[in-house]
């Protein structure tokens, strides 16, 4: 597993905006802290997504091309050991500055694992997985309703036992900030036996994140420099 040049990455702690009492933020009678409205929490999460996406883009832009090609080109042994022989591995097809998964996909296929990618019938449909028969051939994929590549509609449906999950930010507690659609949270809630592993750049780790009751925790997050196992 390749290493990123050691650079000081400041931790990020999320907290609600500091505001005066208003229609959205009603002051308590005892003068204590106020609770953000759902709308304010949503705005704060969107602002954090924007900040973290820019941090990710800046980080990737600063990597030499030769180094970028070698980073995250296979899963570490501790993660590979979580996948029993022959089980299907779910991955995402990376978009933009997302951590690369193609090396992992090819390695798992070489070890005898089928691989699958998220598949959407429409923007309103639930996320499913369909097999990607040859991860060396993007020609087997087609644009999905959200703009990313996905298997063709006639590809076989799949039920991954281990799912590699994209993310915008993560914490040491296994919390994840995603794109905001909730697709992975809903799929993982419906498939609790699946092991969820995040894949990220080191700069995407933060101290805390705004969370919701439906958010699903990750078993671990792999970055170019280490495995971040979940702990309280």
C-alpha positions in Angstrom: 0.0 0.0 0.0 1.6 3.3 -1.1 2.3 6.2 1.2 1.3 9.8 0.9 4.0 12.3 1.6 3.7 13.3 5.2 1.9 16.6 5.4 0.2 18.1 8.4 -3.5 17.8 7.9 -5.5 19.8 10.4 -8.4 18.0 12.0 -11.9 19.3 11.4 -14.6 19.4 14.1 -18.2 20.1 13.1 -20.4 22.2 15.3 -23.6 24.0 14.6 -23.4 27.6 13.4 -23.2 30.2 16.2 -26.4 32.2 15.8 -28.7 34.5 17.7 -32.2 33.3 18.7 -34.5 33.4 15.7 -37.5 31.5 14.2 -35.1 28.6 13.5 -33.0 28.9 16.7 -35.3 29.6 19.6 -33.5 30.7 22.8 -34.2 28.5 25.8 -35.7 30.1 28.9 -32.6 29.3 31.0 -30.2 30.8 28.4 -28.7 27.4 27.6 -27.6 26.2 24.1 -30.1 26.1 21.3 -30.8 23.1 19.1 -30.4 23.7 15.3 -33.4 23.2 13.2 -33.4 20.4 10.6 -33.0 23.0 7.9 -29.9 24.5 9.6 -28.4 21.1 10.1 -28.9 20.3 6.5 -27.3 23.6 5.4 -24.3 22.9 7.7 -23.8 19.4 6.3 -23.9 20.8 2.8 -21.3 23.4 3.7 -19.1 20.7 5.2 -19.4 18.6 2.1 -18.3 21.5 -0.1 -15.3 22.2 2.2 -14.3 18.5 2.3 -14.7 18.0 -1.5 -12.4 21.0 -2.1 -9.9 19.6 0.4 -10.0 16.3 -1.4 -9.5 17.9 -4.8 -6.6 20.0 -3.6 -4.9 16.9 -2.0 -5.2 14.8 -5.2 -4.1 17.7 -7.4 -0.9 17.8 -5.3 0.0 14.2 -5.8 2.6 13.4 -8.5 1.0 11.4 -11.4 3.4 8.4 -10.9 2.6 8.2 -7.2 -1.1 8.5 -7.8 -1.0 5.4 -10.1 0.5 3.3 -7.3 -1.7 4.4 -4.4 -4.4 2.0 -3.2 -3.7 -0.5 -5.9 -4.7 -3.5 -3.7 -6.5 -4.1 -0.4 -4.4 -4.6 2.7 -4.2 -8.2 4.0 -6.4 -7.4 7.0 -9.2 -6.2 4.7 -8.8 -9.0 2.2 -9.2 -11.5 5.1 -12.7 -10.2 5.8 -13.9 -11.7 2.5 -14.3 -15.5 2.5 -13.4 -17.3 -0.7 -15.6 -16.6 -3.7 -17.9 -14.0 -2.1 -18.9 -11.0 -4.2 -17.2 -7.7 -3.4 -19.1 -4.5 -3.9 -17.2 -1.4 -5.0 -17.9 2.0 -6.5 -16.5 3.3 -9.8 -14.6 6.4 -8.7 -15.7 9.9 -9.9 -13.3 12.9 -9.8 -11.0 12.9 -6.8 -12.6 10.0 -5.0 -10.2 7.4 -3.7 -9.4 4.9 -6.5 -11.0 1.4 -6.5 -10.0 -0.1 -9.8 -6.9 -1.7 -8.4 -8.9 -3.3 -5.7 -11.5 -4.5 -8.2 -8.9 -6.2 -10.4 -7.1 -7.7 -7.4 -10.3 -9.3 -6.0 -11.2 -10.7 -9.4 -7.7 -12.2 -9.7 -8.4 -13.9 -6.3 -11.6 -15.4 -7.6 -14.1 -12.9 -6.3 -16.9 -11.6 -8.5 -17.1 -7.8 -8.2 -20.2 -5.6 -8.4 -21.0 -1.9 -8.7 -24.0 0.1 -7.6 -26.8 0.2 -10.1 -29.8 2.5 -10.3 -32.9 2.1 -12.6 -33.6 5.8 -12.1 -32.8 8.7 -9.8 -35.8 7.7 -7.7 -35.0 4.0 -7.5 -33.3 2.2 -4.6 -29.6 1.3 -5.1 -28.9 -2.2 -6.1 -25.7 -4.0 -7.1 -25.0 -5.7 -10.5 -21.9 -7.6 -11.5 -19.0 -6.1 -13.4 -17.6 -9.1 -15.3 -14.3 -7.5 -16.3 -12.9 -4.6 -14.3 -10.3 -4.0 -17.0 -13.1 -3.1 -19.4 -15.1 0.1 -18.8 -16.9 -0.6 -22.1 -19.1 -3.0 -20.1 -20.4 0.0 -18.2 -22.9 2.7 -19.1 -23.7 6.1 -17.6 -26.1 5.9 -14.7 -28.8 8.4 -13.7 -26.4 10.3 -11.4 -23.7 10.6 -14.0 -21.3 7.9 -12.8 -20.6 4.6 -14.6 -22.6 1.5 -13.7 -23.2 -2.0 -15.1 -25.6 -2.4 -18.0 -29.2 -3.2 -17.1 -28.8 -6.8 -18.3 -25.8 -7.5 -15.9 -26.5 -10.1 -13.2 -27.9 -8.8 -9.9 -25.5 -9.3 -6.9 -25.5 -9.4 -3.1 -22.0 -8.3 -2.0 -20.7 -9.7 1.3 -18.2 -6.9 1.6 -18.9 -3.4 0.3 -16.3 -0.7 -0.3 -18.0 2.6 0.3 -17.2 6.1 -1.1 -17.2 9.0 1.3 -16.6 12.7 1.6 -15.4 12.6 5.2 -15.0 10.1 8.0 -14.2 9.9 11.8 -12.3 7.3 13.9 -15.7 6.1 15.2 -16.6 4.8 11.7 -19.0 7.7 11.0 -19.2 8.7 7.3 -20.3 11.8 5.5 -21.6 10.7 2.0 -23.0 12.6 -1.0 -26.3 13.2 0.8 -28.6 10.8 -1.1 -28.6 8.1 1.7 -28.3 5.3 -0.9 -25.6 3.4 1.0 -27.2 3.9 4.4 -30.5 2.4 3.1 -28.7 -0.5 1.4 -26.6 -1.3 4.4 -29.6 -1.1 6.7 -31.4 -3.6 4.5 -28.3 -5.8 4.3 -26.9 -5.8 7.8 -24.8 -8.9 7.2 -22.6 -7.0 4.7 -19.3 -5.6 5.9 -18.8 -1.9 5.0 -15.3 -0.6 4.4 -14.6 3.0 3.6 -11.9 4.0 1.1 -10.5 7.6 1.4 -7.5 9.9 1.3 -5.9 10.7 4.7 -7.1 14.4 4.3 -10.7 13.2 4.6 -10.5 12.3 8.3 -12.2 14.7 10.7 -12.7 14.8 14.4 -16.5 14.7 14.4 -19.4 14.8 12.0 -23.1 15.7 12.2 -24.9 12.3 12.3 -28.5 11.1 12.0 -30.1 8.0 13.5 -30.2 6.3 10.1 -26.5 6.7 9.4 -24.7 3.3 9.1 -21.2 2.9 10.7 -18.2 1.6 8.7 -16.2 -1.4 10.0 -13.0 0.4 9.0 -11.7 3.0 6.6 -8.6 2.4 4.5 -6.4 5.3 3.5 -3.0 5.3 1.7 -1.2 5.3 5.0 -3.2 3.1 7.4 -6.3 1.2 8.3 -8.6 3.2 10.6 -10.5 0.6 12.6 -13.7 1.7 14.2 -13.5 2.5 17.9 -15.6 4.5 20.3 
